[in-house]
Amino acid sequence: ELPDKTINDTVYLCWQCKICDAICPYTPPHALDIDFPRMLIRWQLVRKKKEGTKFADRVFGETDLVGTLASYSAPLANWANRNKFMRGMMEKYLGVHRDRLLPDFYSETFAKWFKKHSRRAAPDRAAAKKASGEKVVLFYTCTVNYNAPDIGKAAVAVFEKNGVECVVPKQQCCGLPLIDGGFLERAMEKMKANTAMLAEYVRKGYKIVAPSASCSYMLKHDYPDYVRTEDARLVSKN
């Protein structure tokens, strides 16, 4: 039996990228039927409930709030991420190593860009809809929205090039960072909101596209177990 410290060290290093699930030999149809990412989440939730959460857990869990604030002050946020004194403070109070490379924030998030782009490209989108009849709803993820908008822009360009209608409705973080921090109730709020929004589009014939393994895994595998509604099952099967 492994001691708690060994398990906690392993859980601490896990960021729920879900890559292990794809290559693990013990996932279904294996008789052991082990879902290792979810097992680590359950351990984390139990540990956080017992030990309590920290300020850093809240900061890293509330990606929408932090991302929104950082995007409004992107030059300042990016400067802080490179300043030696500020990185020392981050290491002390948030546990982020001072030499860890941090992503940039953008003043124009992907959501803001798409809102402008959709107005400019309205005639082309109408033509694309007639051209192929295919349509997708893009669940763009926090990383794309705040730190890597070019990924979202490239995805939209691919859809438009191939005559695929693309919509980007208002959405929230998938909830995974909050679950990892031990804030299950707060995560449930976001999961329920996303489920209701995505299910509405699925019923209209849209397919869900998410440019992130972790977020797409949440939609397909975790939402049905956490939310447990017909909408969640519909989203997971899309």
ROKEMI-980443 format. One record per residue: x, y, z of N, C-alpha, C, CB in turn; residue number from 1; residue in three letters. Coordinates in steps of 0.02 Angstrom, whole numbers. Atoms other than C-alpha are relative to their C-alpha. Glycine has a CB too. Example, Ala and Ser with C-alpha at 12.3 -4.5 7.8 and 13.67 -1.06 7.14 Angstrom:
ROKEMI-980443
KOLKOL    nxx    nyy    nzz   caxx   cayy   cazz    cxx    cyy    czz   cbxx   cbyy   cbzz seq type
KOLKOL     45    -59      0    615   -225    390     45     60      0    -50      1     62   1  ala
KOLKOL    -42    -59     -3    684    -53    357    -39     55     37     20     23    -71   2  ser
end
This chain:
ROKEMI-980443
KOLKOL    nxx    nyy    nzz   caxx   cayy   cazz    cxx    cyy    czz   cbxx   cbyy   cbzz seq type
KOLKOL     42    -60      0      0      0      0     44     62      0    -48      0     62   1  glu
KOLKOL    -40    -61      5     70    170    -51    -18     49     55     -9     32    -69   2  leu
KOLKOL     15    -51    -51     87    303     84    -34     61    -32     65     22     37   3  pro
KOLKOL     36    -58     27    -21    460     65     46     50    -33    -38     34     57   4  asp
KOLKOL    -46    -49     29    131    569     29     18    -18    -71     64      6     42   5  lys
KOLKOL    -17     22     68    178    465   -123    -58     12    -47     20    -75      0   6  thr
KOLKOL     60    -11     42      0    472   -188    -11     75    -12    -62    -31     33   7  ile
KOLKOL     10    -72      6    -14    659   -154     50     31    -48      5     34     68   8  asn
KOLKOL    -51    -26     46    149    693   -246    -19    -16    -72     69    -30     16   9  asp
KOLKOL     21     20     68     82    598   -398    -60     42    -22    -18    -75     -2  10  thr
KOLKOL     59    -39     17    -85    687   -393     19     73    -14    -52     -3     57  11  val
KOLKOL    -22    -70      9      4    856   -377     29     11    -69     52     18     54  12  tyr
KOLKOL    -31     -6     66     97    822   -539    -49    -11    -57     57    -50     -6  13  leu
KOLKOL     50     13     53    -62    775   -633    -40     63    -15    -47    -57     22  14  cys
KOLKOL     39    -58     22   -144    913   -735    -58    -22    -43     44     48    -39  15  trp
KOLKOL     59     25     35   -281    803   -807      2     12    -75    -62     33     29  16  gln
KOLKOL     -5     -6     73   -217    808   -985    -34    -58    -35     74      3    -22  17  cys
KOLKOL     37     59     23   -301    637  -1007     40    -45    -48    -63     21    -34  18  lys
KOLKOL    -39     40     47   -159    570  -1115     10    -72     27     68     33    -13  19  ile
KOLKOL    -11     67    -28   -132    425   -994    -60    -45    -13     13      5     76  20  cys
KOLKOL     60     41     10   -312    368  -1021      1    -34    -68    -63     44      7  21  asp
KOLKOL      0     27     68   -283    341  -1206     48    -59     -8     18     54    -50  22  ala
KOLKOL    -50     53      7   -132    228  -1180      1    -49     58     69     31     -7  23  ile
KOLKOL      1     44    -57   -173    146  -1014    -27    -69    -19    -42     30     57  24  cys
KOLKOL     23     67     19   -188    -45  -1035    -58    -26     44     57    -49      4  25  pro
KOLKOL     51     25    -47   -315    -58   -892    -69     33     -9     24     10     71  26  tyr
KOLKOL     65    -30     14   -456     47   -966    -45    -52    -35      7     64    -44  27  thr
KOLKOL     45     47     35   -612    -41  -1037     23    -12    -71    -73     26      0  28  pro
KOLKOL     37     57    -28   -629   -173  -1105     40    -44     48    -26    -42    -55  29  pro
KOLKOL    -38     39    -49   -498   -231   -978    -44    -15     61     65     37     22  30  his
KOLKOL     41     22    -57   -572   -325   -830      5     48     59     20    -70     21  31  ala
KOLKOL     -8    -46    -57   -501   -199   -705    -39     65     -9     73     16     10  32  leu
KOLKOL     41    -58     14   -593    -56   -791     21     62     41    -74    -15     14  33  asp
KOLKOL    -27    -56    -39   -481     81   -718     -3     65    -40     73    -15     21  34  ile
KOLKOL      0    -67     28   -513    264   -757     48     41     43    -73     32     -1  35  asp
KOLKOL    -51    -30    -43   -350    335   -691     -9     75      9     68    -13    -30  36  phe
KOLKOL     10    -72    -12   -384    521   -722    -56     14     50    -17     35    -66  37  pro
KOLKOL     56    -12    -46   -551    511   -631     17    -24     71    -64    -36    -24  38  arg
KOLKOL    -21     25    -65   -473    410   -491     42     54     36     40    -65     -7  39  met
KOLKOL    -41    -53    -29   -347    551   -463    -44     59     21     54     23    -48  40  leu
KOLKOL     46    -54    -17   -488    679   -464    -36    -15     66    -51     12    -55  41  ile
KOLKOL     35     20    -61   -583    583   -331     46      6     61    -28    -72     -7  42  arg
KOLKOL    -47     -5    -55   -428    572   -223     11     74     19     68    -34    -19  43  trp
KOLKOL    -11    -71    -12   -400    759   -244    -58     32     36     12     36    -67  44  gln
KOLKOL     59    -28    -32   -578    802   -195     -4    -21     73    -64    -23    -37  45  leu
KOLKOL      1     24    -68   -569    694    -40     54     35     42     11    -76      2  46  val
KOLKOL    -56    -32    -36   -400    768      8    -15     73     15     65     -6    -41  47  arg
KOLKOL     16    -71     -9   -458    948    -18    -55     10     53    -21     31    -66  48  lys
KOLKOL     53     -5    -49   -614    916     85     27    -10     70    -55    -51    -14  49  lys
KOLKOL    -30     15    -65   -507    848    226     48     55     22     36    -67     -2  50  lys
KOLKOL    -52    -48    -18   -364    974    220    -20     72    -11     61    -15    -40  51  glu
KOLKOL     19    -68     16   -455   1125    151     35     25    -63     15     46     58  52  gly
KOLKOL    -29    -28     61   -419   1228     -4     42     61     16    -56     18    -51  53  thr
KOLKOL    -45    -57     -8   -288   1363    -27    -18     55    -49     73    -22    -10  54  lys
KOLKOL     11    -57     44   -287   1533   -109     21    -17    -71     39     62     25  55  phe
KOLKOL    -24     19     66   -187   1460   -253    -51    -44    -36     67    -36      5  56  ala
KOLKOL     51     43     31   -324   1330   -283    -54     43    -32    -30    -48     52  57  asp
KOLKOL     51    -44     26   -450   1469   -306     24     38    -62    -23     49     53  58  arg
KOLKOL    -27    -37     57   -337   1569   -422      4    -43    -62     70     27     18  59  val
KOLKOL     -8     44     58   -299   1421   -535    -67    -31    -22     50    -54     15  60  phe
KOLKOL     65     28     17   -479   1360   -528    -44     48    -39    -36    -22     61  61  gly
KOLKOL     43    -50     31   -563   1522   -580     33     27    -63    -15     57     49  62  glu
KOLKOL    -35    -21     62   -489   1528   -755    -36     55    -37      9    -61    -45  63  thr
KOLKOL     38    -52     35   -629   1634   -826     12     68     32    -75    -16      0  64  asp
KOLKOL    -10    -63    -36   -609   1767   -692     71     26     -9    -15     -8     74  65  leu
KOLKOL    -70    -20      7   -419   1769   -697     16     19    -72     47    -56     24  66  val
KOLKOL    -12    -14     71   -416   1762   -887    -30     66    -22    -26    -55    -42  67  gly
KOLKOL     33    -63     18   -540   1905   -904     39     60     28    -72      1     27  68  thr
KOLKOL    -38    -55    -31   -445   2017   -782     68      9    -34     10    -13     75  69  leu
KOLKOL    -66     -4     32   -278   1974   -863     -4     26    -71     34    -69      0  70  ala
KOLKOL      7    -25     69   -343   2008  -1038    -13     75     -1    -57    -37    -36  71  ser
KOLKOL     12    -72     -4   -403   2181   -985     64     38     14    -52     15     54  72  tyr
KOLKOL    -64    -32    -17   -228   2218   -921     57    -42    -27      7     10     77  73  ser
KOLKOL    -48     47     29   -130   2106  -1040     73     23      3    -19    -14    -71  74  ala
KOLKOL    -71    -21     -4     29   2212  -1052     28     -5     71      8     71    -25  75  pro
KOLKOL    -22      3    -70     39   2224   -862      7    -73     23    -49     38     45  76  leu
KOLKOL     -2     70    -20     -1   2039   -837     60    -35    -30    -64    -35    -20  77  ala
KOLKOL    -57     32     34    130   1986   -964     67     25     29     -2     13    -75  78  asn
KOLKOL    -60    -27    -32    258   2102   -884     12    -35     67     -6     77     10  79  trp
KOLKOL     -6     33    -65    223   2026   -713     24    -72     -7    -67      2     36  80  ala
KOLKOL    -20     70     11    246   1851   -784     73     -7    -18    -43    -30    -55  81  asn
KOLKOL    -71      1     19    423   1900   -835     45     38     50      9     29    -69  82  arg
KOLKOL    -38    -39    -49    475   2010   -690     26    -45     56    -44     57     28  83  asn
KOLKOL    -31     44    -50    596   1927   -568    -32      6     68     74     14      5  84  lys
KOLKOL     31    -10    -66    520   2005   -413    -70    -30      2     -3     74     18  85  phe
KOLKOL     68     26      2    342   1962   -464     -1    -76     -4    -39     29    -59  86  met
KOLKOL     -4     73      5    393   1784   -510     20    -30     68     50    -21    -54  87  arg
KOLKOL    -16     23    -67    469   1768   -337    -61     -2     45     54     44     30  88  gly
KOLKOL     62     -3    -38    303   1820   -261    -48    -56    -20    -34     68     -9  89  met
KOLKOL     43     54     25    210   1696   -371     23    -67     28      0     -2    -77  90  met
KOLKOL    -26     63    -27    325   1557   -314    -16     -7     74     75     -4    -11  91  glu
KOLKOL     11      2    -72    302   1603   -132    -74    -11     18     24     65     31  92  lys
KOLKOL     70      1    -19    113   1626   -130    -44    -46    -43    -26     69     -1  93  tyr
KOLKOL     41     41     44     50   1524   -278     32    -67    -17    -14     37    -64  94  leu
KOLKOL    -33     64     14    179   1386   -293     22     -8    -72    -44    -55     18  95  gly
KOLKOL    -23      2     69    226   1431   -472     75     14     -2    -40     51    -45  96  val
KOLKOL    -72     -9      0    412   1406   -497     20     61    -41     35    -63    -27  97  his
KOLKOL    -20    -63     32    500   1567   -545     28     -9    -70     50     36     43  98  arg
KOLKOL    -28     12     67    579   1485   -698    -50    -33    -47     61    -44      6  99  asp
KOLKOL     52     31     42    417   1409   -763    -22     49    -54    -61    -22     43 100  arg
KOLKOL     23    -43     55    373   1478   -934    -76      6      3     22    -29    -68 101  leu
KOLKOL     72    -13     -4    201   1558   -927    -25     28    -66    -16     48     58 102  leu
KOLKOL     27    -24     63     88   1593  -1076    -19     73      2    -60    -41    -20 103  pro
KOLKOL     21    -69      5     49   1767  -1136    -76      5      4     25     32    -66 104  asp
KOLKOL     71    -16      4   -122   1847  -1115    -10     51    -57    -27     29     68 105  phe
KOLKOL     15    -43     56   -206   1940  -1258    -57     47     17    -17    -41    -62 106  tyr
KOLKOL     53    -50    -12   -308   2100  -1247    -62    -19    -39     24     70    -20 107  ser
KOLKOL     56     24     40   -417   2034  -1387     -5    -75      7      7     21    -75 108  glu
KOLKOL     10     72     -8   -478   1864  -1331    -29    -29    -64    -46    -15     61 109  thr
KOLKOL     29     32     59   -535   1737  -1458    -75     16     -6     10    -76      3 110  phe
KOLKOL     72    -15      1   -717   1769  -1409    -13     69    -28    -30     -6     71 111  ala
KOLKOL      7    -68     25   -696   1955  -1442     15      2    -75     46     49     38 112  lys
KOLKOL    -18      1     71   -610   1921  -1608    -56    -30    -42     65    -40    -10 113  trp
KOLKOL     51     34     40   -745   1801  -1667    -63     43     -7    -18    -67     31 114  phe
KOLKOL     59    -43      4   -883   1925  -1627      9     51    -56    -12     36     68 115  lys
KOLKOL    -14    -47     55   -800   2052  -1743      2    -37    -67     66     37     13 116  lys
KOLKOL     -8     38     62   -757   1920  -1872    -66    -23    -28     46    -60     13 117  his
KOLKOL     64     26     23   -933   1849  -1880    -42     54    -33    -39    -30     58 118  ser
KOLKOL     37    -55     32  -1004   2020  -1922     29     15    -69      3     63     43 119  arg
KOLKOL    -31    -14     65   -878   2046  -2061    -12    -56    -50     76     11      9 120  arg
KOLKOL      4     58     45   -896   1871  -2131    -71    -28     -7     45    -55     25 121  ala
KOLKOL     69     25      3  -1086   1857  -2121    -21    -25    -69    -47     56     22 122  ala
KOLKOL     19     25     67  -1114   1844  -2311     35    -65    -18     14     52    -53 123  pro
KOLKOL    -39     60     16   -975   1714  -2329    -26    -59     40     74     11     14 124  asp
KOLKOL     26     54    -42  -1047   1613  -2184    -65    -27    -27     -8     24     72 125  arg
KOLKOL     64     21     29  -1217   1610  -2265     12    -43    -61    -44     61    -18 126  ala
KOLKOL    -17     40     59  -1139   1547  -2426     28    -68     19     50     38    -44 127  ala
KOLKOL    -30     62    -23  -1040   1416  -2331    -54    -49     24     51     13     55 128  ala
KOLKOL     54     43    -25  -1197   1352  -2248    -36    -34    -57    -49     42     41 129  lys
KOLKOL     33     30     58  -1276   1324  -2418     46    -49    -36    -23     55    -49 130  lys
KOLKOL    -48     40     38  -1116   1248  -2487      4    -72     24     69     31      3 131  ala
KOLKOL    -11     68    -25  -1096   1097  -2373    -55    -26     46     64     -2     37 132  ser
KOLKOL     51     21    -47  -1237   1095  -2247     29    -23     67    -40    -55    -29 133  gly
KOLKOL    -32     20    -62  -1110   1047  -2113      4     61     47     72    -28    -13 134  glu
KOLKOL     -4    -55    -47  -1110   1151  -1954     27    -25     67    -69     33     10 135  lys
KOLKOL    -32     19    -63  -1010   1150  -1792     -9     57     50     75    -15    -10 136  val
KOLKOL     -3    -48    -55  -1017   1236  -1623     68     -8     32    -59    -10     52 137  val
KOLKOL    -68      3    -24   -842   1279  -1564      3     14     75     45     50    -39 138  leu
KOLKOL    -13     -8    -71   -806   1251  -1380     73     17      6    -19    -64     43 139  phe
KOLKOL    -68    -22     14   -649   1355  -1386     50    -11     57     -1     72    -17 140  tyr
KOLKOL    -42     13    -59   -579   1322  -1208     34     63     25     52    -54    -16 141  thr
KOLKOL    -32    -58    -32   -495   1443  -1088     68     16    -30      8    -13     75 142  cys
KOLKOL    -67    -11     27   -322   1418  -1159     -2     37    -66     36    -67     -9 143  thr
KOLKOL      7    -33     65   -375   1466  -1334    -27     71     10    -48    -40    -46 144  val
KOLKOL     32    -66     -8   -482   1611  -1274     48     52     26    -60     -5     46 145  asn
KOLKOL    -41    -50    -33   -355   1697  -1163     74     -2    -19     -6     -8     73 146  tyr
KOLKOL    -72      7     10   -184   1629  -1210     22    -19    -70     26    -50     47 147  asn
KOLKOL    -20     23     67   -186   1557  -1386    -57     10    -50     21    -75      2 148  ala
KOLKOL     56    -13     46   -321   1642  -1491     14    -21    -72    -17     72      1 149  pro
KOLKOL    -17     19     69   -226   1598  -1651    -24    -71    -15     75      5    -11 150  asp
KOLKOL     25     68     12   -278   1416  -1627    -73      2    -19     10    -44     64 151  ile
KOLKOL     71     -8     17   -460   1466  -1628    -10     31    -68    -35     42     53 152  gly
KOLKOL      5    -33     65   -435   1580  -1777     16    -49    -57     47     61     -4 153  lys
KOLKOL    -19     49     51   -350   1439  -1873    -56    -51     -9     65    -36     21 154  ala
KOLKOL     56     47      5   -495   1321  -1833    -56     30    -40    -25    -20     70 155  ala
KOLKOL     54    -34     37   -621   1448  -1897     18      5    -74    -12     72     29 156  val
KOLKOL    -22     -5     70   -518   1472  -2055     -8    -67    -36     73     22     -3 157  ala
KOLKOL      8     67     29   -519   1284  -2086    -74    -14    -15     29    -55     47 158  val
KOLKOL     72     10     10   -708   1276  -2063    -25     40    -60    -39     19     63 159  phe
KOLKOL     23    -43     55   -737   1422  -2181     27    -23    -67     20     73     14 160  glu
KOLKOL    -31     25     62   -617   1352  -2311    -37    -60    -27     74    -18     12 161  lys
KOLKOL     35     61     20   -716   1190  -2313    -76      7      0     20    -56     45 162  asn
KOLKOL     72    -11      5   -888   1269  -2315    -39    -25     60    -25    -31    -61 163  gly
KOLKOL     33     23    -61   -930   1223  -2135    -22     60     41     46    -47     41 164  val
KOLKOL     25    -54    -42  -1040   1340  -2035     27     -8     71    -78      2      0 165  glu
KOLKOL    -28      3    -67   -959   1383  -1867    -33     53     44     76     10     -1 166  cys
KOLKOL     28    -47    -48  -1045   1463  -1717     40     -4     64    -76    -15     13 167  val
KOLKOL    -38     -3    -63   -963   1519  -1556    -44     36     51     68     38     -9 168  val
KOLKOL     44    -30    -50  -1095   1548  -1421     37     16     65    -58    -46     14 169  pro
KOLKOL    -29    -15    -65  -1061   1617  -1248      8    -64     40    -44     51     38 170  lys
KOLKOL    -15     62    -36   -980   1483  -1141     45     13     58     32    -51    -47 171  gln
KOLKOL    -41     -6    -60   -884   1451   -981     54    -54     -1    -43     -5     63 172  gln
KOLKOL    -50     52    -10   -734   1351   -924    -34    -67      9     46     16     61 173  cys
KOLKOL     31     67     -5   -768   1164   -934     -9    -23     72     43    -51    -37 174  cys
KOLKOL      7     17    -70   -748   1154   -745     57    -42     29    -63    -37      9 175  gly
KOLKOL    -55     44    -24   -594   1043   -736     47     34     49     39    -25    -59 176  leu
KOLKOL    -45    -32    -48   -479   1171   -651    -31      7     70     21     68    -25 177  pro
KOLKOL     33     -6    -65   -609   1197   -514     -5    -68     35    -70     29     -9 178  leu
KOLKOL      2     67    -29   -629   1010   -488     68    -18     28    -23    -52    -52 179  ile
KOLKOL    -68     16    -22   -440    992   -476     17     38     64     50     19    -55 180  asp
KOLKOL    -13    -39    -61   -441   1128   -341    -45    -19     57     -8     72    -15 181  gly
KOLKOL     44     22    -53   -579   1042   -243    -66     38      4     34      7     64 182  gly
KOLKOL     62    -40     -1   -722   1161   -289    -53    -32    -44     15     73    -24 183  phe
KOLKOL     46     38     41   -847   1035   -353    -65     37    -13    -14    -67     33 184  leu
KOLKOL     63    -35      9  -1004   1140   -324      6     56    -51    -25     27     67 185  glu
KOLKOL    -11    -54     49   -932   1287   -420     10    -29    -70     62     43     21 186  arg
KOLKOL    -10     33     65   -877   1170   -559    -67    -23    -29     47    -60      7 187  ala
KOLKOL     65     23     23  -1053   1099   -569    -40     56    -32    -40    -30     58 188  met
KOLKOL     35    -57     29  -1123   1273   -604     22     10    -72     13     63     42 189  glu
KOLKOL    -26    -10     68  -1011   1290   -755    -18    -58    -46     77      9      2 190  lys
KOLKOL     17     59     41  -1042   1112   -816    -73      1    -21     15    -64     38 191  met
KOLKOL     71     -3     17  -1231   1135   -808    -14     53    -52    -41     13     63 192  lys
KOLKOL     10    -54     48  -1223   1300   -901     25    -21    -70     37     63     23 193  ala
KOLKOL    -26     22     65  -1113   1227  -1039    -42    -56    -30     72    -24      8 194  asn
KOLKOL     42     55     24  -1220   1071  -1051    -63     25    -32    -16    -48     58 195  thr
KOLKOL     62    -27     27  -1380   1169  -1078     12     36    -66    -33     49     51 196  ala
KOLKOL    -16    -37     61  -1297   1280  -1209     17    -47    -57     58     48     13 197  met
KOLKOL    -22     45     53  -1214   1140  -1307    -56    -46    -23     59    -41     24 198  leu
KOLKOL     54     45     18  -1365   1025  -1302    -50     34    -47    -37    -25     62 199  ala
KOLKOL     45    -38     44  -1470   1161  -1382     25     -1    -72     -7     72     24 200  glu
KOLKOL    -28      1     67  -1352   1167  -1530      2    -70    -30     70     30      0 201  tyr
KOLKOL     -1     69     25  -1335    978  -1543    -69    -18    -28     20    -48     57 202  val
KOLKOL     68     15     24  -1524    966  -1561    -15     34    -66    -52     21     53 203  arg
KOLKOL      9    -36     63  -1511   1088  -1706     45    -29    -55     14     74      9 204  lys
KOLKOL    -42     32     51  -1388    974  -1795     73     20      0    -28     13    -66 205  gly
KOLKOL    -71    -20     -4  -1223   1053  -1742     42    -54     33      6     67     38 206  tyr
KOLKOL    -48     45    -31  -1071    949  -1701     48     42     43     40    -40    -53 207  lys
KOLKOL    -44    -37    -47   -960   1000  -1554     73    -12    -18    -15    -21     73 208  ile
KOLKOL    -72      5     11   -777   1037  -1586     35     36     58     21     31    -70 209  val
KOLKOL    -38    -30    -55   -657   1069  -1441     75    -12    -12    -22    -31     69 210  ala
KOLKOL    -71      8     16   -471   1102  -1477     43    -13     62     26     61    -35 211  pro
KOLKOL    -38     16    -61   -413   1030  -1310    -19    -70     22    -12     51     56 212  ser
KOLKOL     14     69    -21   -396    849  -1255    -35     -2     68     65    -41      3 213  ala
KOLKOL     29      0    -67   -437    888  -1073    -73     22     -1     40     45     46 214  ser
KOLKOL     69    -26      2   -592    990  -1112    -47    -46    -38      0     70    -32 215  cys
KOLKOL     43     45     38   -659    871  -1243    -13    -64     39     32    -17    -68 216  ser
KOLKOL     10     58    -43   -633    727  -1122    -53     15     53     67    -21     34 217  tyr
KOLKOL     51    -20    -49   -735    822   -993    -69     -4    -31     14     72     25 218  met
KOLKOL     65      0     33   -877    845  -1117    -25    -70    -15      4     40    -66 219  leu
KOLKOL     21     67     22   -878    665  -1177     -6    -51     57     48    -26    -51 220  lys
KOLKOL     -3     53    -51   -837    566  -1020    -22     23     70     69    -26      4 221  his
KOLKOL     13    -21    -69   -857    672   -863    -68     34      9     54     46     23 222  asp
KOLKOL     64    -35     -6  -1011    780   -898    -58    -47     15    -14     39    -63 223  tyr
KOLKOL     57     45    -13  -1131    631   -905      0    -26     72      2    -58    -48 224  pro
KOLKOL     -3     26    -68  -1068    569   -736    -11     53     53     67    -33     11 225  asp
KOLKOL      9    -54    -48  -1067    737   -649    -69     31     -5     54     53    -10 226  tyr
KOLKOL     64    -36      9  -1221    821   -723    -60    -49      0      1     39    -66 227  val
KOLKOL     50     53      0  -1322    662   -757    -69     23    -24     -6    -29     70 228  arg
KOLKOL     63    -19     31  -1455    736   -869      0    -24    -72    -10     77      3 229  thr
KOLKOL      5     19     70  -1517    695  -1043     42     46    -43    -73      0    -24 230  glu
KOLKOL    -41    -47     38  -1432    853  -1106     74    -20      3     -9     70     27 231  asp
KOLKOL    -70     19     -7  -1265    794  -1037     16    -63    -41     17    -12     74 232  ala
KOLKOL    -11     61     40  -1284    623  -1118     -1     17    -74    -55    -52     15 233  arg
KOLKOL      3    -20     70  -1330    707  -1282     65     33    -21    -60     48    -12 234  leu
KOLKOL    -63    -34     15  -1175    816  -1275     57    -50     -5     16     52     53 235  val
KOLKOL    -55     49     -2  -1062    668  -1234      1    -45    -62     -7    -44     62 236  ser
KOLKOL      4     45     58  -1122    568  -1384     14     37    -66    -68    -33     -3 237  lys
KOLKOL     -8    -39     62  -1096    710  -1509     72     -2    -23    -22     72     10 238  asn
end
